[in-house]
Amino acid sequence: MSLQDNSEKIRLQVFLAHCGVASRRASEKIILDGRVSVNGQIVTEMGIKVGDDDEILVDGKKIFLENKKRYVLLNKPAGFVCSMSDEQGRPVAADLLKEKYSERLYNVGRLDMYSKGLIIFTNDGDFAATLSHPSAELEKEYIVETSQNIPAEFPENFKRGIRANGVFYKCRDAQILKDRKIRIVLIEGKNREIRNVLDSINIGTKSLTRVRIGNVSIQDMKPGEFRDLSQNEVSELLSLTTKQKEVY
C-alpha cells in the first residue's frame, strides 16, 4: 500500500495495521493508551486520518508502511504468550520469528501460554481483520489430552452448547479419540474455551494442541518451526470466511 496523494489519507488505526504494528482492533487500544504521536502530538482518540507526509511514532519509534505483506504459520510451543510484549517478562511467540523477518509481525487470534500449535502471524491489517472477525466462522481444530476419562455424552453436549461460569460455549464438532483424548473443532474465539468447558465437568487438561486453522494443518511441523503461507493458502483462508457462512 502506498499513499501517493497527500489527500488520500486513512484512519490512524488502519495506518498502524498496514505498518505491521498490530491488528486494527489492537491498534485502537494502542492509540487510546497514548502510545502514538502524529507530527509530535500524542493522539488518544479515534477519527484522525494520516498520510505519507505525516510523521507517526509508536512508543517513540517512527513507523513506516510496509510494502511486503507477510503471512507466516508458526507451530507455537507451550510456554510462549501471544502478545507483542509481556509485562511479566515471559517468552513471546513473535520473538521466534524475528531472526528471519524484519517486518513487524503480529498474531491473528491467540493461544494461551500453556497451549501449543498453529497460529498465524502477519503485517496485513485487512487480512488479520477478516480472519479475526466473529462473522468469519473460520474452523480451528484441536487435539486435547485430559487427566480423566471423557464422558461418552460430552461431544454431543458440547455441540449443543454448555454453559460454564455464566458463559455459553458451543463447538462445531467433537469426537472422542481415546478415553482421555478428544478432537474438538471451534469457530468462536472465546478465551480458554476448551479448558473452561472441561473444567466445568471437573476434567483437567494435560495438553491442548491446535492442529488446523481453516485449510492449513500442522502436518510435520515441529514446535517452534514456522513457514510462509503460500498465496493459494492465503486466498483460500480468505474465501473460507465466506464459504463457512454459506454452508452453515
FINUDO-513052 format. One record per residue (C-alpha): residue in three letters; x, y, z. Coordinates in pm, whole numbers, plus 50000, padded with zeros to 5 digits. Each point is the difference from the previous one (the first is absolute). Last residue first. Layout:
BEGIN
ALAXYZ...
***
This chain:
BEGIN
TYR476214766850781VAL501164995149645GLU499755036449887LYS501555012950324GLN502944975949966LYS500555010849639THR500365036750097THR502924996450244LEU501214970949787SER500835023949714LEU502535018650215LEU501694968050111GLU500004987749639SER501735031549879VAL502684997050268GLU500544963249925ASN500265007049627GLN502505027950066SER502114975050191LEU500335003650376ASP503545006750110ARG501454975050243PHE500544994950371GLU501654975550238GLY499945005850376PRO498304966850076LYS500524976349704MET498075003049674ASP499154965949852GLN496385007549896ILE498765029550211SER497055007749777VAL498935028549773ASN496525001149843GLY498155016550286ILE502435000450292ARG501154964950090VAL501994981550267ARG499385021550307THR501534980750288LEU498694997750355SER501824979650265LYS499214986650347THR496565016150030GLY498154991850322ILE496484986150013ASN497665012150272ILE496935004349776SER500345038149997ASP503784996549968LEU499454983549661VAL497955029849880ASN502505025150136ARG502974982249843ILE498284998449662GLU499015036749999ARG503215015150138ASN498915034549873LYS497164999149748GLY501074998849637GLU497044983449835ILE500164975349712LEU501094969750198VAL500874964249902ILE500844975050277ARG501894967049983ILE500144980850328LYS502484979650203ARG499564984850344ASP497934969049926LYS501225000749640LEU499015018649682ILE496845016650135GLN498475021649727ALA498865036250013ASP498535023149738ARG498865036049957CYS500545008550364LYS497675019350229TYR500795020150313PHE497565021550197VAL501605020450280GLY498465002650350ASN502754980550171ALA499634971949745ARG496984996149771ILE500284971349753GLY498714999549642ARG498374974849768LYS503374990049855PHE501484999050350ASN497234976950122GLU500494977349698PRO503734997350064PHE499554995150379GLU497584970749992ALA502734973450008PRO501575015950308ILE503715008149955ASN502344979850222GLN502135021150230SER503255019949963THR499165011649649GLU501745000849662VAL498605024649749ILE500415000649623TYR498745032649856GLU498425011749673LYS499305036149911GLU497225007249750LEU499575035349869GLU496615014350093ALA500875033149828SER497055017950168PRO502005003650323HIS502665020949819SER503504986750052LEU500574986249649THR498795031849829ALA501815023650238ALA503284981249964PHE499835000749620ASP499145037249999GLY502845007950240ASP502684981949801ASN503114998050219THR499444963050064PHE500324971750251ILE497874968449997ILE499734975750292LEU500274962549999GLY500864978750300LYS500475003650371SER497995008550309TYR501575009850332MET500395037049920ASP496535004149851LEU499614998549625ARG499205031149803GLY498135016849718VAL502015012449704ASN503465005350147TYR502175029949923LEU502905005149760ARG502215030749986GLU502094994349688SER503674989850026TYR499164963149974LYS502494971550045GLU501475005250349LYS496855017150122LEU497724969949956LEU500394983150340ASP499615034450159ALA496345000249892ALA499274971850248VAL500985021350301PRO501944984850291ARG498825013450340GLY501335033250127GLN497005007450221GLU499085030949798ASP499864979349683SER500605013149650MET498394996149656SER497644974450151CYS499274963249952VAL501804985850305PHE502564972149977GLY500184971050249ALA498644973049770PRO501594999849657LYS498365019549717ASN499944982649662LEU500255031849796LEU498345008549665VAL501195032249840TYR498205023849767ARG502145030049906LYS499115029949787LYS502945018849853ASN499265036949942GLU500245009250366LEU498725034550093PHE502405016750239ILE500295004250375LYS502065024750202LYS500884988550351GLY498955019850310ASP497644973450131VAL498275001449662LEU500995029749783ILE498205014049696GLU501505027749787ASP497465012049746ASP500735006149631ASP499114964649896GLY496455003050137VAL497995003150319LYS496375001050111ILE498795007550352GLY496714983950101MET500814981550321GLU501385016150313THR503265000350195VAL502435017349764ILE503315013250138GLN501275029449792GLY503445000449839ASN498834996849641VAL497684971550098SER500734982750331VAL498944965350112ARG500354983250342GLY497175018950167ASP498144969050121LEU497085008849772ILE502344997449699ILE501354965750104LYS496414989250067GLU498995009649646SER503044981749865ALA498794967850168ARG496735002749807ARG501755008449675SER502474971450039ALA503465009150123VAL503075020549904GLY500364984849654CYS500095033449822HIS496664992349834ALA498494995250347LEU501395033150121PHE498555017749695VAL496604984050066GLN500115012550359LEU500895034949874ARG497115001949757ILE501025004349638LYS501155029449791GLU499905003549624SER500275037949993ASN503784996450018ASP499854980249676GLN502344970349956LEU498874982650318SER501634966549941MET498774965050081
***
